Amino acid sequence: MKLLIAALATLVALTGACTATTYTVSVKTADISYAGSDRLHLNATLYGNAGRVNLGVLDSGWNDFEQGNTDVFEVESEEFFINFNCIRLVVTGTDAWLFDSISVSSNISPKERLFNNSNAIWMSGDATEGNQNLTLCIKPVLYTMTTETSDEYFSGSDSIDLDAVLLGDAGVVKFERVTSFEKGIQEFHVMSDTDIGEIQCLKLNAGGDDAWLFSSIEIAVNRADPWKIINDSSTWMSGDQDEGDPEMEFCRA
């Protein structure tokens, strides 16, 4: 099931296609005196590398944002957004409010993203009571891809134009395109992006026609123990199918 979700997420992310998405937003109001609010209107917008999605005003029609309560809102949107790492909150209303956390998930990317109000910032449409707007972000994750090119003749490439995409159970990330690889050399490719959860698959696509042969690829998250992929079949890659495979995909069991 996780692989199906991740594959769908990748398809939409890479093709730009749109699909109806349900976002689930859970808002936990602090459990201290006067933390709740009876006259608050909360607007939420998600931000990430791919843009933004405005979730609109969060309103269940009941008494939302009561002291100590967790309110859950479901928002339908035509915007499909995988890798969001920030949420911007804007309030109107003059009854100050204090929340502990906000978590967001969707029907396509079900893993929750948790935004904590670590500094206990009060919010209110009245600037003398609290902040009228607040942006919270999740600390980015460091992804490292280590490639080792074979030492066989001609295994290096001057123009492979390799795209590498990681599929996780909460989204996808794409490394910067790699143009060339040196024979017998280990190379490191590092990027910082949002947390995509548990890594499920690595997808490689070769756009150039100078064939490349790799021995192994390692994927590490925040310098933890890497996932090592061995090219046991010694499969060459190339955008020219007469020289090698233009696409390869590796998934964890």
N, C-alpha and C positions, 0 to 999 in steps of 0.2 A: 504494500500500500504506500509506504514511504517513497519507494522508487517511482511509482506512478505519479504521485504528487510532485516530486522533484522534476520529473520529465515534463509534465505539463507546465510547470512554472518556467522551466528553461525555454520551452517552445514559445510561450507568450512573451517572455522577456526578450528573446532574440529576434522574434518576428514583428514585435510591436502590436500584435493582435489584441483586441479588447474582449473582455468577457465580464459578465455580471459577477460581482464579488460581494460577499457579505462580510463586513468587518465587525468583530465583536470587541467592544471596549468595556473593560471593567474598571470602575472608579471607586477607590477605597477612601472614604472620608475619615479623618483622624478621630480618635476616640478620646478627645479632651473637651473640656467645657467650651461652648460657643463655636466649636469647629464646624458644625453644620450650618447650612444656609437655606432660608425659605424664599429668597428673592434673587437667585443666581441663574444666569444664562451662560452656559459654557460652550464655546466653539472650539473644535479641535481640528488640527491639520497635521498630517504626516509628511515628513520630509526625508529624502534620501538622494542617492547619486542620480537616480533616474527622473527626479522631479518631485511632485507633491500631490497629495490627495486631500481635499477638504472634506472632512466628515460632517461638517455642519454643526448645528446646535444639538447637543446631547440632551434629550428630553424624553422620558418614558411616559409622561402624562400623569405620573404619580408624584409623591413627595420625594424628590431626588435629593441627594447630598445631605442626608441626615447624619448626625454624629454617630460614628462607629459603624455605619452601614457600608456595604459594597453594592453599588448600582451597576447593572449590566445593560448595555445599549447595543442594539444591532442596527447597523447602517448599511443600506444597499448602495452600491456605486458601480458605474460602468468603468471606472478606472481600476486597472489591475496593477498592484504595486507590491513588489516582492521585498526588496532590500531597503526598508525604511529604518533609519537610525535616530531620528529626532521627532518629537511631537511639540507643536506650538499650541498653547492654550490662550484663549482670549475670553475675558469675562465681561459681562455687563450686569448691573444690579448692585445694590449698596449694602447688602448683608454679607460681611466678610466670611470667607470659607477657607478651611485648611484641609488638605488631603495628604494621605500617606503615599499613595502610588496609583499609577494608571497602567494597565496592561492591555495590549492590543494583539489580536490574531485575526485570521480570516479563514474562510472555508477552503481556500486553495493553499494557503500557507498557515497551517494550524498551530505551529509552535508560538507561544506567547512571547511578545517583546515587553519587558517590564521597565517602566520608567518610574524611578523613585524620587520623591520630593525630599531628598536627603537633608536639605537645609531648612526644612519646615517653613517654606515661604507661604504666607497668607495671600489670598487673592480676593480682589473686590473691584467693582467698577468705580468705586470711590478711592482715589489715590491716597487718601489719608488713612485708609483701612488696610490696604494691601496692594499687590501688583495687579495691574490690569491685564498684563500679558506675561507669559512665562514659556521659555523653551527648554525642554529637557532632552538630552541626548545619551545614547548608549555608547560606552567606550568601544572604539573600533577594535577589530581583531586583526592580528598579523598572520598572513598566509604566506608560506614559503614553498615554492616548487623547485626541487633540485633535479636537474636533468644530467644524465651521464651518457654522452655519445659514445658509440662503439669505437673501437680502435681498428676496425676493418678498413681496408682501402675504400676511399670515396664515401665513407659513412658520414662525414661532415657535410654541411650545406651552407651555401652563400645566400640562398633566397628561398627558404622553406615557408616563410610567412605563417608561422604556427600560432593558431589561437587555442588557448587552453581554458576550459570552463569547469569549475567545480560545482557539483550539484549537492545541496544539503537538504535536510528535512525541513528547513525553514527558509529556503531561498537559493539563489545562485550567485556566484561571483566569477568574474572573467579577468584573467591575467592580461597584462599588456602584451600585444603581439610580439613574437620573437622572430626576427628576420633570419638569423644565421646561428649555426652551431659549429664548434671546432671538433675535429676528430679526436677521440680519446680524452676529452676534457669534461670535467664536472662543472656545471654552471648553476648559479643561484638566481631565482626570480622571486622577488618579494613584493607584496602589496598589502595595503591596509584597507579594510572594508568592514561592512556590517557583519554581525554574527549570523551565519546561515545554518547554525545548528550542527548536527552530526553529519560529517561528510559521507555521502553515499557513492558518488561516481565522479570520475574524471573523463571529460570528453575532449578529444584532440581533433583539430581540423587543419589540414595543410592546404594553403592557397598557392604556394609557389611550386615551380616544377623542377627544382634541384633537390633530388631525393635525399632523405635523412634517415639514418638508422641509429636508434638509441638502445642502450643496454638496460637502463632502469630510470625510473622517475620516483621521487619521494615527495609526499605532500605532508607538511607539518602545519599545525595550527598553534599560534602563540608559542612556538619552539617546543611543543610537546613531542613525545615520541612519534616519529613519522609513519605514515602508511607507505609501504614500499611496493612498487609495481615493477615486475621483471618482464622484459620483452622476450619471453621464452622461445617464441616462434621466430625470432629475428625478423619481424615484419618491418619492411621499409615503408616510409611515409613520403607521399608526394602528391601535389595537385594534379600531376600527370599520371593517370591510372596505368599507363604502360610502365611506369617506374616504381609505383608503390600505391598503398592505400591512402586516399585523401582523408579518411576519417577512421579514428579508433576510439573505442569507449571501454573503460575499465570500471567495474563496480565491485564493491565489497560484498562478500557472501552474506 
